[in-house]
């Protein structure tokens, strides 16, 4: 079983905007694998399957462990 890490909806929307900027301005495409992982994260988020961190230290520790 793979672990799923999700981000707040606002950050997800920002990533989608950034994706649009990168694709349109620089014609750089994200890989299908990356897009798939974003969609899977969105599905997990909607199901309520996410990790909650209570401080910036916990968040940093989580990202450092990846």
Order of alpha helices (4+ residues) and beta strands (2+ residues): alpha-alpha-alpha
